[in-house]
Structures are given as structure tokens and as C-alpha cells.
Amino acid sequence: MNYRNGRRINVGDILWAKNARWIVTDNYQMRLIGKEMELTQMILPAFVEYVGNIHDNPELLEADK
């Protein structure tokens, strides 16, 4: 699966969607970052924006960014 710009979706990618940051999990779902609730949903490439990857930039996991 690819993003709108053609970049391949990878595990550990940080996405921006629905006014929140999400992380791509090992089953290629996206999980909400930095909230008290657990929420996981299917990735819809047309509605997400790639921010970065935690393997390249671990500080992206910080909740306040």
C-alpha cells in the first residue's frame, strides 16, 4: 500500500489524520499516539499525511509534538 505521493507505507511511520498523530503498527493498521484511549483503525491513504518514521526519528513518539 502507498501514500498519495507514491511513497510506500512502512511499519513505524507516523501519520497525521483526523487532527491527531498515528503510528503504523506491524499489521499495517494505524494506532492513535499520545491519548489515554486505545484506538486502532485501517489506513486510508487518501486521508493521511506522512510525518516521519520512528526508526529514523524516535522523538516523533513524544505526545506533545
Secondary structure, DSSP 8 states (H G I E B T S, - for coil): -B-TTS-B--TTEEEEETTEEEEE-TTSEEEE-S-SS--EEE--GGG-EEEEETTT-GGGG-TT-
